């Protein structure tokens, strides 16, 4: 008979706590039972199925997709934004706004932000961003931002605007992301201003990066920092499916090294992986394989994507 009395007491405490909204200390005083016992019986009430906690997900949110992404790919966090249509503009708008909201609420004081260049997705993030709760310290460009003068302003704008909004000091990487020859890269990385930026990569506490498919985005293609068709074919034959900052990887998440690496001025994947928080912002059907591979490679800890892309990512067999 003692069990039925235990169950009755659990039900009574649960009624007071969950329905009548009394605090545990108030229940303790009312029933003359220690607060530690109240806490223990509330836990048991859930174990005994007396209390069931149901979360009614607000319309436009996708907790099940987020949970599956975290579980399947070992992410610290997954944020799935609602895109009304599976179009590039709808997806960019949705994940840009979601990333901006995440940054506004999660930036830590004196954060050192690493920011990739030549990303239309990250441009949307900056356009949607408002001042966060605390200021950052620095915003460091992760990939060379010089190139075609017609679009170069976008890469510079990205870093300068992010620094302005977060009240941080901008640190530009005043070099092309991709040089013509390894010899040209060797000369440029010895420039004191370029070297100073590269040396600061080790200070970054949060990186914001895009994920690219093997075929580059229009923005990167227009920048003058794109690989040739022959080089892309070579990478494809080596198994590459995507890149982060022109550093390519295959569908298992293994980095694919090629002669192109000797011409890149920007962060390498092993350097990136050492950053405490890596936020990758990407979506769209042509990027699904690349996003999955980047997660398998452990190149990100937080993913911001859209509901269509998330559904594709979790639909494939693990």
URVEN-V380602 format. One record per residue. N is the residue number from 0. RES is the residue in one letter. PSI is psi in whole degrees, 0 to 359 (NA if undefined). OMEGA is omega in degrees with one decimal (none if undefined). Layout:
BEGIN
n = <N | N>
res = <RES | RES>
psi = <PSI | PSI>
omega = <OMEGA | OMEGA>
END
This chain:
BEGIN
n = <0 | 1 | 2 | 3 | 4 | 5 | 6 | 7 | 8 | 9 | 10 | 11 | 12 | 13 | 14 | 15 | 16 | 17 | 18 | 19 | 20 | 21 | 22 | 23 | 24 | 25 | 26 | 27 | 28 | 29 | 30 | 31 | 32 | 33 | 34 | 35 | 36 | 37 | 38 | 39 | 40 | 41 | 42 | 43 | 44 | 45 | 46 | 47 | 48 | 49 | 50 | 51 | 52 | 53 | 54 | 55 | 56 | 57 | 58 | 59 | 60 | 61 | 62 | 63 | 64 | 65 | 66 | 67 | 68 | 69 | 70 | 71 | 72 | 73 | 74 | 75 | 76 | 77 | 78 | 79 | 80 | 81 | 82 | 83 | 84 | 85 | 86 | 87 | 88 | 89 | 90 | 91 | 92 | 93 | 94 | 95 | 96 | 97 | 98 | 99 | 100 | 101 | 102 | 103 | 104 | 105 | 106 | 107 | 108 | 109 | 110 | 111 | 112 | 113 | 114 | 115 | 116 | 117 | 118 | 119 | 120 | 121 | 122 | 123 | 124 | 125 | 126 | 127 | 128 | 129 | 130 | 131 | 132 | 133 | 134 | 135 | 136 | 137 | 138 | 139 | 140 | 141 | 142 | 143 | 144 | 145 | 146 | 147 | 148 | 149 | 150 | 151 | 152 | 153 | 154 | 155 | 156 | 157 | 158 | 159 | 160 | 161 | 162 | 163 | 164 | 165 | 166 | 167 | 168 | 169 | 170 | 171 | 172 | 173 | 174 | 175 | 176 | 177 | 178 | 179 | 180 | 181 | 182 | 183 | 184 | 185 | 186 | 187 | 188 | 189 | 190 | 191 | 192 | 193 | 194 | 195 | 196 | 197 | 198 | 199 | 200 | 201 | 202 | 203 | 204 | 205 | 206 | 207 | 208 | 209 | 210 | 211 | 212 | 213 | 214 | 215 | 216 | 217 | 218 | 219 | 220 | 221 | 222 | 223 | 224 | 225 | 226 | 227 | 228 | 229 | 230 | 231 | 232 | 233 | 234 | 235 | 236 | 237 | 238 | 239 | 240 | 241 | 242 | 243 | 244 | 245 | 246 | 247 | 248 | 249 | 250 | 251 | 252 | 253 | 254 | 255 | 256 | 257 | 258 | 259 | 260 | 261 | 262 | 263 | 264 | 265 | 266 | 267 | 268 | 269 | 270 | 271 | 272 | 273 | 274 | 275 | 276 | 277 | 278 | 279 | 280 | 281 | 282 | 283 | 284 | 285 | 286 | 287 | 288 | 289 | 290 | 291 | 292 | 293 | 294 | 295 | 296 | 297 | 298 | 299 | 300 | 301 | 302 | 303 | 304 | 305 | 306 | 307 | 308 | 309 | 310 | 311 | 312 | 313 | 314 | 315 | 316 | 317>
res = <X | X | X | X | X | X | X | X | X | X | X | X | X | X | X | X | X | X | X | X | X | X | X | X | X | X | X | X | X | X | X | X | X | X | X | X | X | X | X | X | X | X | X | X | X | X | X | X | X | X | X | X | X | X | X | X | X | X | X | X | X | X | X | X | X | X | X | X | X | X | X | X | X | X | X | X | X | X | X | X | X | X | X | X | X | X | X | X | X | X | X | X | X | X | X | X | X | X | X | X | X | X | X | X | X | X | X | X | X | X | X | X | X | X | X | X | X | X | X | X | X | X | X | X | X | X | X | X | X | X | X | X | X | X | X | X | X | X | X | X | X | X | X | X | X | X | X | X | X | X | X | X | X | X | X | X | X | X | X | X | X | X | X | X | X | X | X | X | X | X | X | X | X | X | X | X | X | X | X | X | X | X | X | X | X | X | X | X | X | X | X | X | X | X | X | X | X | X | X | X | X | X | X | X | X | X | X | X | X | X | X | X | X | X | X | X | X | X | X | X | X | X | X | X | X | X | X | X | X | X | X | X | X | X | X | X | X | X | X | X | X | X | X | X | X | X | X | X | X | X | X | X | X | X | X | X | X | X | X | X | X | X | X | X | X | X | X | X | X | X | X | X | X | X | X | X | X | X | X | X | X | X | X | X | X | X | X | X | X | X | X | X | X | X | X | X | X | X | X | X | X | X | X | X | X | X | X | X | X | X | X | X | X | X | X | X | X | X>
psi = <337 | 329 | 318 | 328 | 323 | 316 | 319 | 317 | 319 | 317 | 320 | 315 | 318 | 321 | 314 | 320 | 311 | 328 | 312 | 356 | 32 | 150 | 162 | 324 | 323 | 320 | 321 | 315 | 318 | 317 | 356 | 44 | 142 | 151 | 327 | 321 | 320 | 313 | 318 | 319 | 330 | 320 | 317 | 327 | 325 | 320 | 326 | 2 | 20 | 324 | 129 | 125 | 120 | 131 | 119 | 102 | 129 | 148 | 135 | 2 | 158 | 65 | 327 | 318 | 317 | 316 | 320 | 321 | 315 | 314 | 314 | 323 | 7 | 33 | 151 | 324 | 147 | 131 | 119 | 118 | 150 | 119 | 123 | 326 | 156 | 59 | 156 | 315 | 318 | 318 | 314 | 318 | 315 | 310 | 335 | 314 | 321 | 320 | 320 | 316 | 318 | 314 | 317 | 330 | 349 | 355 | 138 | 154 | 136 | 26 | 140 | 112 | 129 | 135 | 125 | 151 | 171 | 40 | 115 | 327 | 314 | 333 | 319 | 324 | 310 | 321 | 330 | 353 | 137 | 168 | 129 | 175 | 327 | 152 | 153 | 175 | 307 | 154 | 117 | 129 | 130 | 342 | 138 | 137 | 9 | 155 | 221 | 119 | 334 | 333 | 357 | 327 | 333 | 316 | 317 | 316 | 320 | 310 | 313 | 319 | 319 | 317 | 319 | 314 | 322 | 5 | 38 | 169 | 125 | 143 | 98 | 150 | 93 | 69 | 161 | 153 | 331 | 117 | 166 | 326 | 157 | 327 | 321 | 321 | 316 | 323 | 314 | 323 | 350 | 352 | 133 | 326 | 320 | 314 | 321 | 317 | 314 | 322 | 338 | 354 | 327 | 344 | 351 | 133 | 339 | 126 | 137 | 117 | 152 | 168 | 126 | 150 | 171 | 316 | 121 | 157 | 163 | 323 | 315 | 320 | 320 | 343 | 342 | 3 | 24 | 155 | 160 | 164 | 322 | 319 | 320 | 322 | 317 | 315 | 320 | 320 | 335 | 359 | 3 | 138 | 347 | 178 | 161 | 113 | 39 | 10 | 117 | 156 | 158 | 184 | 348 | 355 | 10 | 133 | 137 | 113 | 140 | 178 | 340 | 330 | 331 | 358 | 359 | 135 | 99 | 178 | 144 | 161 | 319 | 323 | 317 | 317 | 340 | 350 | 134 | 317 | 121 | 113 | 113 | 133 | 110 | 151 | 168 | 147 | 327 | 349 | 0 | 311 | 321 | 319 | 315 | 316 | 320 | 322 | 318 | 328 | 353 | 27 | 4 | 154 | 340 | 130 | 132 | 120 | 186 | 168 | 325 | 314 | 318 | 318 | 321 | 322 | 321 | 348 | 329 | 149 | 145 | NA>
omega = <-176.3 | -178.7 | -179.0 | 178.5 | 174.8 | -179.5 | 178.2 | -179.5 | 176.7 | 178.8 | 179.2 | 179.9 | 179.3 | 178.3 | -178.8 | -173.1 | -172.3 | -176.3 | -177.7 | 171.8 | 174.6 | 177.0 | 178.8 | 179.0 | 178.3 | 177.5 | 179.0 | -179.9 | -176.2 | -175.2 | -179.3 | 178.1 | -177.3 | -178.8 | 177.7 | 178.4 | 177.2 | -178.8 | -179.1 | -178.7 | 174.5 | 176.3 | 179.7 | 179.5 | 176.6 | 179.6 | -178.6 | 179.0 | 172.3 | 178.5 | 173.2 | 180.0 | -179.8 | 177.0 | 176.0 | -176.1 | 177.4 | 178.0 | 179.8 | 175.2 | -170.7 | -176.9 | -179.3 | 176.6 | -179.8 | -179.7 | 179.9 | 177.1 | 178.5 | -175.4 | -172.9 | -172.7 | 175.2 | -179.8 | 171.3 | -179.2 | 173.5 | 179.9 | -179.1 | -178.8 | -179.7 | 172.0 | -175.6 | 179.4 | 179.5 | 176.4 | -176.8 | -177.2 | 179.3 | 180.0 | 179.8 | 179.7 | -177.1 | -175.7 | 174.4 | 179.9 | -179.5 | 178.9 | 178.3 | 179.0 | 178.2 | -178.9 | -179.0 | -174.8 | -173.9 | 177.3 | 178.2 | -178.9 | -179.3 | 176.2 | 173.3 | -172.0 | 170.6 | -172.3 | 179.7 | 179.0 | 170.9 | -179.5 | 176.3 | 179.3 | -178.9 | 172.2 | 177.9 | 177.4 | -177.7 | 179.7 | -177.9 | -170.8 | 170.7 | -177.3 | 177.8 | -177.6 | -178.9 | 179.8 | 172.9 | 179.9 | -178.0 | 169.2 | -172.7 | 178.9 | -173.1 | -178.7 | -177.8 | -171.7 | 177.4 | -177.8 | 178.8 | -177.5 | -178.9 | -179.3 | -177.8 | -177.9 | -179.5 | 179.9 | 178.4 | 179.6 | -178.1 | -178.2 | -176.9 | -178.9 | 176.7 | 179.1 | -179.9 | -176.9 | -177.0 | 179.2 | -177.0 | 176.1 | 178.5 | 176.4 | -176.9 | 174.4 | -169.9 | 179.9 | 173.9 | 174.7 | -177.4 | 179.9 | 179.9 | -177.3 | 173.9 | -179.7 | 178.5 | 177.4 | -178.1 | 178.7 | -174.7 | -177.2 | 174.5 | 173.8 | -173.6 | -179.3 | 177.3 | -179.6 | -179.6 | 179.2 | 179.7 | -179.6 | -178.5 | 178.0 | -176.8 | -177.8 | -172.0 | 178.4 | 178.6 | 179.0 | 174.3 | -173.6 | 169.5 | 174.6 | -177.7 | 169.6 | -179.9 | 174.6 | -172.5 | 174.5 | 179.4 | -178.8 | 178.7 | 179.6 | -179.2 | -172.6 | -173.8 | -179.2 | -178.7 | 175.5 | 178.0 | 178.3 | 180.0 | 179.7 | 177.7 | 176.3 | 179.2 | 179.1 | 177.6 | 178.8 | 176.9 | 175.5 | -177.5 | 177.0 | -178.1 | -178.8 | 167.8 | -178.5 | 179.6 | 173.7 | -168.3 | 178.8 | -179.9 | -172.3 | 175.6 | -178.1 | 177.1 | -179.4 | 177.8 | -179.5 | 175.7 | 179.1 | 179.7 | -178.2 | -179.3 | -179.3 | -175.3 | 172.8 | -176.8 | -176.0 | 176.7 | -176.1 | 175.9 | 175.2 | -179.4 | -176.5 | 179.8 | -178.9 | -174.6 | 179.9 | 179.8 | -178.2 | 177.1 | -175.8 | -174.6 | 177.0 | 179.0 | -174.7 | -177.2 | -178.4 | -173.6 | -179.2 | -179.2 | 179.4 | 179.3 | -178.9 | 179.4 | 177.5 | 178.9 | 179.4 | -179.7 | -177.1 | 177.5 | 176.1 | -179.1 | 177.6 | 169.8 | -178.9 | -179.8 | -174.9 | 179.5 | 179.6 | 179.7 | 179.5 | 177.5 | -177.4 | -177.3 | -179.2 | -178.1 | 176.7 | -179.8 | none>
END
